[in-house]
């Protein structure tokens, strides 16, 4: 089975973060240890770029992409600044018929000066979150995570978790990660929670494109009287509870379905 560079990277992340151990995770995925460690050592040496080039390979490397395709990436990125590199890659493939990987989109935009921050920043977090909640529904956390199912493609899980109790208030699967998906998730979470009059939680999210639009802030205020707050960029502990839930849940779900033999139908 030939895997895309993005899939190899996701497998490395899944295995290194798995709580059931490397050997068992690899057995569940059907990947030989020598194959995994070959990928892993290449990743440690060259990063994700190591998966995109090989001295013995005649396949096109990212920096050999024709100039007109690079210009197309920049043009679409400027027209849709809210889209991530992954979403831009999908849009270009679907609408323009030009296949280009997420990593190639990122590198092109990075080289043109349209992305100034590194994709991953490793910093130490505080020992404790300084503004702890004291009761249920004082603050909710929300976030998206994603899966790839063979025979179907990508789908996105939108979750709302209560910060104090860690209770999952609401979750739903979405085809996209758009503002309307966030709005629908929050609407249903509010309805399911059965909040008392005057009991309005704050909503904590990261700085993803679907969460930082002014339209969402106005929607939450006008429809629910809800105040929206964002975690500090590159601070992993702020949204730690929902991140931890997604990580644990993905370990189980992905091991059963990531390479399932029966395609998902919807």
C-alpha positions in Angstrom: 0.0 0.0 0.0 1.5 3.3 -1.1 0.9 6.1 1.3 0.9 9.9 0.8 3.5 11.9 2.7 0.6 13.5 4.7 -0.6 10.0 5.7 2.9 8.9 6.8 3.2 12.0 8.9 -0.2 11.4 10.5 0.7 7.8 11.3 3.9 9.0 13.0 1.9 11.4 15.1 -0.7 8.8 15.9 1.9 6.2 16.9 4.1 8.5 19.0 1.1 9.8 20.9 -0.7 6.5 21.3 -1.4 5.4 24.8 -1.5 1.7 24.0 2.1 1.4 23.0 4.1 1.5 19.7 4.0 -2.3 19.0 0.3 -2.7 19.6 -0.5 0.4 17.6 1.6 -0.7 14.6 0.0 -4.2 14.8 -3.5 -2.6 14.7 -2.5 -0.5 11.7 -0.8 -3.4 9.9 2.5 -1.6 9.6 5.8 -3.4 10.1 8.1 -1.9 12.7 11.0 -1.6 10.3 8.8 0.4 7.9 7.6 2.7 10.6 11.1 3.4 12.0 12.4 4.1 8.5 9.7 6.8 8.1 10.3 8.0 11.7 14.1 8.3 11.2 13.6 10.1 7.9 11.2 12.5 9.6 13.6 13.2 12.5 16.4 13.9 10.0 14.6 15.9 7.3 11.1 16.7 8.7 8.1 16.3 6.5 10.1 17.4 3.5 11.9 14.0 3.7 8.7 12.3 2.5 8.5 14.4 -0.6 11.8 13.8 -2.2 14.1 10.8 -2.9 17.4 10.7 -4.7 16.3 7.6 -6.6 12.8 8.8 -7.4 11.9 10.4 -10.7 8.7 11.9 -9.3 8.2 15.6 -9.3 9.4 17.5 -6.2 7.5 20.4 -4.7 10.1 23.0 -6.0 9.7 21.7 -9.5 6.0 22.7 -9.6 5.5 24.8 -12.7 5.5 28.6 -12.0 1.9 29.0 -13.3 0.7 26.5 -10.7 2.6 28.3 -8.0 1.0 31.6 -9.1 -2.4 29.9 -9.1 -1.9 28.8 -5.4 -1.0 32.4 -4.4 -4.0 33.8 -6.3 -6.5 31.5 -4.7 -4.9 32.0 -1.3 -5.2 35.7 -1.6 -8.8 35.4 -2.6 -9.7 33.0 0.2 -7.4 34.1 3.2 -9.6 32.2 5.7 -8.7 28.8 4.2 -5.9 26.7 5.6 -3.2 25.0 3.5 -5.2 21.8 3.5 -8.5 23.5 2.5 -6.7 25.4 -0.3 -5.1 22.2 -1.6 -8.6 20.5 -1.7 -10.1 23.6 -3.4 -7.5 23.8 -6.1 -7.8 20.0 -6.8 -11.6 20.1 -6.9 -12.2 23.3 -8.8 -9.1 23.7 -11.0 -8.2 20.1 -11.6 -4.6 20.6 -10.5 -3.4 18.1 -7.9 -1.2 19.7 -5.3 -0.5 18.6 -1.7 -1.1 20.5 1.4 2.6 20.7 2.2 3.3 22.1 -1.3 0.7 24.8 -0.7 2.3 25.7 2.6 5.8 25.9 1.2 4.7 28.0 -1.8 2.9 30.5 0.5 5.8 30.4 3.0 8.3 31.2 0.2 6.1 34.1 -1.1 6.0 35.6 2.5 2.3 34.9 3.0 3.0 32.7 6.0 5.3 34.2 8.6 4.8 31.9 11.6 6.1 28.4 11.8 3.6 25.6 11.6 4.6 24.2 15.0 6.0 26.1 17.9 7.3 24.2 20.9 7.1 26.1 24.2 6.7 25.2 27.8 3.3 25.7 29.3 2.5 26.9 32.8 1.9 24.2 35.5 -1.8 25.2 35.8 -4.3 27.3 33.9 -4.5 30.6 35.7 -8.3 31.2 35.3 -9.9 28.0 36.6 -13.6 27.5 36.3 -15.6 27.0 39.5 -18.9 25.5 38.4 -20.7 23.7 35.5 -21.5 25.8 32.4 -19.2 28.6 33.5 -17.1 28.0 30.3 -17.2 25.7 27.4 -14.4 24.6 25.1 -14.9 23.9 21.5 -12.7 22.6 18.7 -12.5 20.5 15.5 -10.6 17.4 14.8 -10.5 15.3 11.6 -10.3 11.8 10.3 -9.8 10.1 7.0 -11.8 7.1 6.1 -10.8 4.9 3.2 -13.4 4.8 0.5 -15.0 8.1 1.6 -12.4 10.8 2.5 -12.1 13.4 5.2 -14.7 14.3 7.8 -14.6 16.6 10.8 -15.7 16.3 14.4 -17.0 19.4 16.1 -17.1 19.0 19.9 -18.3 21.2 22.9 -17.0 20.2 26.3 -17.8 21.8 29.7 -14.5 23.1 31.1 -15.4 22.4 34.8 -17.0 18.9 34.6 -15.3 17.8 31.3 -18.8 16.6 30.2 -19.3 16.4 26.4 -22.2 18.8 25.9 -22.5 18.1 22.2 -20.7 16.6 19.3 -21.4 16.2 15.6 -19.7 15.2 12.4 -19.4 17.8 9.7 -18.3 17.8 6.1 -16.3 21.1 6.6 -14.8 23.3 9.2 -16.8 26.5 8.5 -18.4 29.2 10.5 -21.8 27.8 9.9 -20.7 24.4 11.3 -19.5 26.2 14.5 -22.8 28.1 14.8 -24.9 24.9 14.3 -22.8 23.0 16.9 -23.2 25.8 19.5 -26.9 26.1 18.8 -27.5 22.4 19.4 -25.2 22.4 22.5 -27.2 25.3 24.1 -30.5 23.5 23.3 -29.2 20.1 24.8 -27.8 21.8 27.9 -31.1 23.2 28.9 -29.5 26.3 30.4 -31.4 28.3 33.0 -32.2 31.9 32.3 -29.1 34.1 32.7 -26.8 31.0 32.7 -24.6 31.7 29.7 -21.2 30.1 29.5 -18.2 31.7 27.9 -16.9 29.9 24.8 -13.2 29.1 24.6 -11.6 28.2 21.3 -8.3 28.3 19.5 -7.5 30.8 16.8 -8.6 28.7 13.8 -10.0 30.6 10.8 -13.6 29.4 11.6 -13.4 30.8 15.1 -11.8 34.2 14.7 -14.3 35.8 12.2 -16.2 38.8 13.4 -19.4 37.2 12.1 -19.2 34.3 14.6 -18.6 36.7 17.5 -21.6 38.7 16.6 -23.7 35.6 16.1 -22.9 34.2 19.5 -23.6 37.5 21.2 -26.9 38.2 19.4 -28.3 34.7 19.5 -27.1 33.4 22.9 -25.6 36.4 24.7 -22.4 34.3 24.7 -18.9 35.8 25.1 -16.2 34.3 22.9 -12.6 34.1 24.1 -9.6 32.6 22.4 -6.6 30.8 23.8 -3.2 32.3 23.6 -1.5 31.3 20.3 1.0 28.5 20.6 -0.1 27.8 24.2 -1.0 24.1 24.3 -2.5 24.0 27.8 -5.3 26.6 27.3 -7.5 24.2 25.3 -5.9 21.2 26.9 -9.1 19.5 28.0 -10.7 19.2 24.6 -7.4 18.5 23.0 -6.9 15.6 25.4 -10.3 14.3 24.7 -9.8 14.4 21.0 -6.5 12.7 21.3 -7.8 9.8 23.4 -10.9 9.3 21.2 -8.9 9.4 18.0 -6.5 6.7 19.3 -9.5 4.3 19.6 -11.5 5.3 16.5 -8.5 5.5 14.1 -7.1 2.2 15.1 -10.4 0.5 14.2 -11.3 2.5 11.1 -8.3 4.2 9.6 -7.5 1.3 7.4 -10.8 -0.5 7.7 -11.6 -2.9 4.9 -15.3 -1.8 4.7 -15.7 1.8 3.3 -17.9 4.2 5.2 -21.1 5.1 3.5 -23.2 8.1 4.2 
